């Protein structure tokens, strides 16, 4: 693994944001970069949704970048700034790593962060595109309005938490015509982040004619990561490889 902290620029003196590179297994490189944002309710970042994802997807040919972004007591937009900085950093290195596409994947609160990237990205920073080519949402937090996960939004917004501000980061309201294609999965048994979050985002994508694939599995609690009896990650790889 290679730390890319020196290249990670987010306009802050906070030294904690960083990216860890996990290159593809020898002979498997598929030209696709995957920037990974683990969950943890914006309070911590869970390695089983970070490093473990990188280990899996790198064996499938992806060049993986595990992003260690700021969490509480930092508040929005610090997390979003770190996520945008990660995209900018990887885009600037796309030729070095021979990348044709760059996607983003996030779980739980990390999924919310990715959904912000898919819906609120600036078109560019200088000559560098900040628009992901695709997104992958794993049991994501989406809405601060209904079926919400309060802890995530309280940690994200901190002292400024309010119903009005939650609407500005409820990403089912932010989908637009240039939102990238998306793969999503959730479980019916998720009692912490209800699967309606994924349904709300999928419905918004459908209204804007954005390509997506949604899997709702019956069994399984929140935060499973790769520890599932169903093959969501294999389905995800198939979906990504079929993207035009």
C-alpha angles and dihedrals in degrees: 000000000000124000112224095189092126091060096044108103121178102151095257136108090220103118097201104084110093144151125228115205119218108183124210119270113269113285095006103089110139099182093250124122119205120198110201127210115184125207133242107140090274086289100090137355118243115224094206086066092043119033093023091054090049092052091052099043094042088060087055092056101266122135101227130206116190108204120211101199131180118272135183134349078043111079139209128320091030093078092047092048089053091050092050090047089053091054091047092049094050094043090054089052096044093106092048090053095037094239123169096177134025121201135177130224128190139172128213106324087004085057089055089052090051091048088055089052090051094050109026104036117133109238092243147345104222104314094335118103114228094189111110115227091225142349135223118201120193114194088325131198103232115154131054089183107056135011084010133170101227098195093058093053094042090053093043097049101028115176091002096058111139139142091253093052092045089060090059091058098036096109098199083074095049104057112123140173093277096050107128123243115279141207116202138180136179140156129243090225095057101125096174101053107019117226089239085084090069091043091054092051093044091051090052091049091050092052090056094043093243113159113245143155121214128192120189109187120197103222131049142075128243122290099026097146108178093339096100136121089224125071103238093146093054089049089049093053090050090051094049092048090052094054114115 
